[in-house]
Amino acid sequence: MGLTWHFIPNLSAPKHCRIDDWRGILIVMQISSRVFLWTIWLSVVAVFVATGHKFLIQKNYNFLVETPCDPSVDRCFYRDCDAEECPPNGWTHYKTFLVAAGDFPQCLDNTCSRKCAAGVISCAEMVCGDAVGDECASAS
């Protein structure tokens, strides 16, 4: 007849089952676990590919760029470097621009304000005073 498998009493499985009966169940479980692992693996790969496409190929994000500003000519952001920590550029008066990642390499030499004004790159100036808490400086 074949081998029999004896279970510990009080479990939900029948008390006497043949090993051949469980082979089919084990094969199905192996297949379903492989399908589950492949699904997880493909999902992770899809997330990496989509993220890489967005950030490395499309460059679909912006940089916040600071440029020097003369408060006698323009309305500028102001920060007190004695009272708070200043960035390495040490500018107390500055303008900020949102620059598309694809155009950012053209701003590495602090010429964003001129290139934005000339329309060479696509950017948007953040005007001082639009947000609560902005400290501004200007001649007027």
C-alpha positions as CSV (number, residue, x, y, z in Angstrom):
1,M,0.0,0.0,0.0
2,G,2.8,2.5,0.6
3,L,4.1,4.3,3.6
4,T,1.9,6.1,6.0
5,W,2.6,9.3,7.8
6,H,1.4,9.7,11.4
7,F,0.6,13.1,12.6
8,I,0.6,14.3,16.2
9,P,-3.0,14.3,17.5
10,N,-5.0,17.4,17.8
11,L,-3.8,19.0,14.5
12,S,-6.2,19.8,11.7
13,A,-4.7,17.4,9.2
14,P,-6.1,13.8,9.0
15,K,-4.4,11.3,11.3
16,H,-3.3,8.9,8.6
17,C,-2.2,10.2,5.2
18,R,0.0,8.7,2.6
19,I,3.3,10.4,1.7
20,D,2.2,10.3,-2.0
21,D,-0.7,12.6,-1.1
22,W,1.6,15.2,0.3
23,R,4.1,15.2,-2.6
24,G,1.6,17.0,-4.8
25,I,1.0,19.6,-2.1
26,L,4.8,20.1,-1.6
27,I,5.3,20.5,-5.3
28,V,2.6,23.2,-5.5
29,M,4.1,24.9,-2.5
30,Q,7.6,24.9,-4.1
31,I,6.2,26.3,-7.3
32,S,4.1,29.0,-5.5
33,S,7.1,30.1,-3.4
34,R,9.2,30.4,-6.6
35,V,6.5,32.5,-8.3
36,F,6.3,34.7,-5.2
37,L,10.1,35.2,-5.0
38,W,10.2,36.0,-8.8
39,T,7.4,38.5,-8.4
40,I,9.2,40.2,-5.6
41,W,12.5,40.2,-7.5
42,L,10.9,41.6,-10.7
43,S,9.1,44.3,-8.6
44,V,12.3,45.4,-7.1
45,V,14.0,45.6,-10.5
46,A,11.1,47.5,-11.9
47,V,11.3,50.1,-9.1
48,F,15.1,50.5,-9.7
49,V,14.6,50.9,-13.4
50,A,11.8,53.4,-13.1
51,T,13.7,55.5,-10.5
52,G,16.9,55.4,-12.5
53,H,15.0,56.5,-15.6
54,K,13.4,59.4,-13.8
55,F,16.6,60.7,-12.1
56,L,19.4,59.6,-14.4
57,I,17.9,59.8,-17.9
58,Q,15.0,62.3,-17.7
59,K,16.6,64.3,-14.9
60,N,13.1,65.1,-13.7
61,Y,14.0,67.1,-10.6
62,N,15.2,70.6,-9.6
63,F,18.1,72.2,-7.8
64,L,17.8,75.2,-5.5
65,V,20.7,77.4,-6.5
66,E,22.0,80.5,-4.7
67,T,23.7,83.3,-6.6
68,P,25.3,86.5,-5.3
69,C,23.0,89.5,-5.1
70,D,23.6,93.2,-4.7
71,P,20.9,94.6,-2.3
72,S,21.4,98.1,-3.7
73,V,20.1,96.9,-7.1
74,D,17.8,93.9,-6.4
75,R,15.6,92.5,-3.7
76,C,17.8,89.8,-2.0
77,F,17.5,87.2,0.6
78,Y,19.5,87.9,3.7
79,R,21.2,85.7,6.3
80,D,23.2,86.8,9.3
81,C,26.4,84.7,9.2
82,D,27.3,85.8,12.8
83,A,24.0,84.5,14.2
84,E,23.6,81.3,12.2
85,E,25.6,78.8,10.2
86,C,26.5,80.0,6.7
87,P,27.2,77.8,3.7
88,P,30.8,77.7,2.3
89,N,30.1,80.5,-0.2
90,G,29.7,82.9,2.7
91,W,27.1,85.1,1.0
92,T,25.0,87.2,3.3
93,H,22.9,88.6,0.4
94,Y,21.8,86.1,-2.3
95,K,19.1,85.2,-4.8
96,T,17.7,81.7,-5.2
97,F,16.7,79.9,-8.4
98,L,15.0,76.6,-9.1
99,V,17.1,75.1,-11.9
100,A,16.2,72.0,-13.8
101,A,18.7,69.2,-13.3
102,G,19.4,69.1,-17.0
103,D,20.5,72.7,-17.0
104,F,22.4,72.6,-13.7
105,P,25.8,71.9,-15.2
106,Q,25.6,75.3,-16.9
107,C,25.3,77.0,-13.4
108,L,28.5,75.6,-11.8
109,D,30.4,78.9,-12.2
110,N,27.8,81.1,-10.4
111,T,26.3,82.5,-13.6
112,C,22.7,81.2,-13.1
113,S,21.2,84.7,-12.6
114,R,22.7,86.0,-15.9
115,K,21.7,82.8,-17.8
116,C,18.2,82.8,-16.3
117,A,17.7,86.5,-17.2
118,A,19.0,85.9,-20.8
119,G,16.7,82.8,-21.2
120,V,19.6,80.5,-21.9
121,I,18.4,78.0,-19.2
122,S,15.0,77.2,-17.9
123,C,14.7,78.3,-14.3
124,A,12.4,80.2,-11.9
125,E,13.6,82.8,-9.4
126,M,12.3,82.5,-5.9
127,V,11.4,86.0,-4.9
128,C,12.2,87.0,-1.3
129,G,9.2,87.8,0.7
130,D,6.9,85.2,-0.9
131,A,7.3,82.8,2.0
132,V,6.7,83.4,5.7
133,G,9.9,84.0,7.5
134,D,12.0,85.3,4.6
135,E,14.6,87.8,5.6
136,C,15.0,90.3,2.7
137,A,17.3,93.2,2.0
138,S,16.9,95.8,-0.7
139,A,17.8,99.5,-1.3
140,S,14.2,100.7,-1.0
